[in-house]
Amino acid sequence: MRVDLYMTELSVENLDESLRWYQEWLGLAIERLDLANGFALLATPTGRLALRVGQPHPEGVGLVFEVADIDQMVRELQSKGLVPIKRTESAEEGYERAVYLDPSGYRVTFFSWKIPKSRK
């Protein structure tokens, strides 16, 4: 049986603030919104991110997005006023990344491969 990951769900303290962050910084579109029950489903090209009002538990949880050009992504986010908390320019595994924190403290990482993925 094949299974597909449908979504990742995060508990957030403030739904409006988190929605604004993911829409403005990442450009994610709202697929479903249920304000009465404190739930939002955001669409990405390859999956979904659910935000549900509750107690955030960011320790050990992170979102990782692959982008074509990490330098361009960092420049674009910096032009909007968002600065990474960590920037790795050359990881042993062959990628570069930039790490940010969302309003609830979850790590949001963007990375791009700098070597072909097929390298062993």
MARKOL-325144 format. One record per residue: x, y, z negated of N, C-alpha, C in turn. Coordinates in steps of 0.1 Angstrom, whole numbers, padded with zeros to 4 digits, always signed. Each point is the difference from the previous one (the first is absolute). Layout:
XYZXYZXYZ...
% end
This chain:
+0008-0012+0000-0008+0012+0000+0009+0012+0000-0004+0010+0008+0007+0013+0001-0006+0010-0009+0008+0007-0007-0005+0011-0009+0006+0013+0004-0008+0011+0000+0006+0013+0003-0002+0009-0012+0010+0007-0003-0001+0010-0011-0009+0011+0004-0012+0002-0006-0009+0010+0004+0003+0013-0006+0004+0001-0013+0002+0013-0006+0009-0002-0012+0005+0011-0004+0007+0002-0013-0008+0009-0008-0003-0003-0013-0008+0009-0008+0008+0006-0012-0001+0013-0001+0007+0007-0011-0011+0006-0009+0002-0001-0013-0008+0007-0010+0006+0014-0001-0008+0010+0001+0004+0014-0001-0008+0008-0010+0007+0009-0007-0007+0008-0010-0010+0010+0006+0005+0007+0011-0008+0010+0006-0002-0003+0015-0012-0004+0004-0002-0005+0014+0002+0012+0009-0006+0012-0003+0001+0011+0009+0015+0004+0003+0008+0000-0010+0014+0003+0001+0008-0010+0008-0003-0013-0003+0006-0011+0008-0004+0000+0014-0013+0002+0003-0005+0001+0014+0007+0011+0007+0001+0011-0006+0006+0012+0007+0015-0004+0003+0007-0006-0010+0014-0003+0002+0002-0009+0012-0008-0011+0001+0002-0010+0010-0005+0005+0014-0009+0009+0000-0005+0006+0012+0010+0011+0005+0004+0009-0009+0008+0011+0005+0015-0005+0003+0005-0008-0009+0014-0004+0002+0002-0011+0010-0009-0010+0000+0002-0011+0009-0009+0000+0012-0011+0008+0000-0009+0001+0011-0009-0012+0000-0003-0007-0011-0009-0011+0000-0014+0005+0001-0008-0008+0007-0014+0004+0002-0009-0008-0009-0011+0006-0005-0009-0007-0009-0009-0009+0009+0000-0013-0004-0009-0009+0007-0013-0002-0008+0001+0000-0013-0012+0000-0009+0002+0008-0012-0010+0007-0004+0001+0008-0012-0013-0001-0009+0002-0004-0012-0011-0002-0010+0003+0008-0012-0003+0013+0000+0004+0008-0011-0008-0004-0013-0012-0004+0001-0008-0004-0011+0007-0011-0008+0007-0009+0007+0007-0011-0007+0015+0001+0000+0005+0012+0004+0014+0003-0001+0009-0009+0009-0004-0001+0012+0007-0009+0010+0002+0007+0013+0012-0002+0006+0002+0004+0013+0009-0010+0008-0003-0002+0012+0008-0009+0008+0006+0008+0012+0013+0000+0001+0007+0007+0010+0006-0009+0010+0000+0004+0013+0005-0009+0010+0014+0004+0004+0008-0010+0002+0014+0002+0006-0001-0008+0014+0010+0001+0008+0000-0007+0013+0000-0016-0002+0006-0004-0012+0001-0015-0002-0007-0005-0012-0008+0008-0007-0007-0005-0012-0008+0011-0006-0003-0002-0013-0008+0010-0007+0006+0002-0014-0003+0012-0005+0004+0003-0014-0013+0004-0007-0003-0007-0011-0012+0003-0008+0005+0007-0012-0008+0011-0004+0003+0008-0012-0013-0002-0008+0002-0004-0013-0011-0002-0009+0003+0007-0013-0009+0008-0005+0002+0007-0012+0002-0010-0012+0010+0003-0007+0003-0009-0012+0014+0004-0006+0005-0008-0008+0013+0003-0007+0011-0004+0010+0008+0009+0005+0011-0003+0009+0011-0009-0008+0005-0010+0008+0011-0008-0005+0011-0001+0010+0007+0011+0002+0010+0001+0011+0013-0008-0002+0003-0005-0012+0012-0007-0002-0001-0014+0007+0010-0002+0008+0001-0012+0008-0009+0000+0013-0006+0011+0003-0009+0000+0012+0006+0011+0009+0001-0003+0012+0005+0010+0010-0006-0003+0014-0002+0011+0007-0005-0001+0014+0012+0002+0009+0001-0008+0010+0012+0002+0010-0006+0001+0014+0004+0011+0006-0005+0002+0014+0012+0001+0009+0000-0008+0011+0010+0001+0010-0003+0011+0010+0010+0008+0003-0001+0011+0010+0011-0001+0010-0003+0005+0012+0010-0001+0010+0013+0008-0003-0001+0011-0006+0012+0009-0003-0001+0006-0014+0007-0005-0009-0001+0004-0014+0005+0015-0001+0010+0004+0007+0004+0014-0001-0011+0009+0004-0007-0003+0011-0011+0008+0005-0011+0001-0011-0003-0012-0006-0011-0001-0010+0004+0009-0012+0012-0001-0005+0005+0008-0011-0001+0015+0003+0004+0004+0012-0001+0014+0005-0014+0005+0000-0009-0009+0005-0014+0004+0001-0006+0002-0014+0003-0009-0009-0006+0001-0014+0006+0012-0007+0013+0002+0002+0007+0012-0006-0006+0013+0005-0004+0000+0013-0006+0013+0005-0013+0003-0006-0006-0011-0006-0013+0002-0008+0002+0002-0014+0013-0001-0005+0003+0002-0014+0002-0012-0008+0000-0012+0006+0002-0012-0008+0015-0005+0002+0006-0001-0012+0014-0004+0000+0002-0014-0006+0008-0009+0006+0001-0013-0005+0007-0001-0014-0004-0010-0008+0007-0001-0013+0013-0008+0002+0001-0008+0011+0012-0008+0003+0001-0001+0015+0012+0001+0005+0003-0001+0014+0012-0010+0002-0003-0011+0007+0011-0010+0003+0003+0001+0015+0012+0004+0003+0003+0002+0014+0006-0013+0007+0004-0010-0008+0005-0012+0006-0001-0011-0010-0010-0008+0001-0001-0012-0009+0007-0012+0006+0005-0009-0008+0007-0012+0005-0009-0008+0010-0013+0001-0002-0009-0008+0009-0002+0006+0013+0005+0013+0003+0000+0006+0013-0011+0010+0002-0005+0006-0011-0010+0010+0002+0003+0013-0008-0007+0011+0003+0001+0012-0008-0014+0002-0006-0001+0007-0011-0013+0002-0007+0000+0013-0008-0012+0004-0002-0003+0012-0009-0011-0004-0009+0001+0003-0013-0010-0004-0009-0007+0013-0006-0013-0001-0001-0008+0011-0006-0009-0005-0011-0006+0009-0007-0010-0004-0010-0013+0006+0003-0011-0008+0000-0013+0006+0002-0005+0006-0013-0012+0006+0000-0005+0007-0013-0001-0009-0012-0002-0013+0002-0002-0010-0011+0013-0006-0004+0011+0003+0007+0013-0005-0004+0004-0012+0008-0007-0004+0010+0003-0012+0008+0012+0004+0010+0009-0009+0002+0011+0002+0009-0006-0002+0015+0003+0010+0008-0004-0001+0014+0013+0001+0008+0004-0011+0007+0013+0000+0007-0002+0000+0015+0008+0007+0007+0000+0000+0015+0014-0005+0004+0000-0009+0010+0013-0005+0004+0000-0002+0015+0012-0001+0005+0002-0004+0014+0013-0008+0001-0001-0010+0009+0011-0009+0002+0011+0007+0008+0012-0002-0004+0012+0006+0008+0008-0011+0007-0004-0012-0002+0007-0011+0007-0012-0009+0005+0002-0008+0011-0010-0009+0005-0005-0009-0011-0014-0002+0000-0005-0009-0011+0004-0014+0002+0004-0005+0011+0004-0014+0003+0014-0003-0005+0007+0010-0005+0014-0003-0006-0001-0009-0012+0009-0010-0001-0001-0009-0011+0013+0000-0007
% end
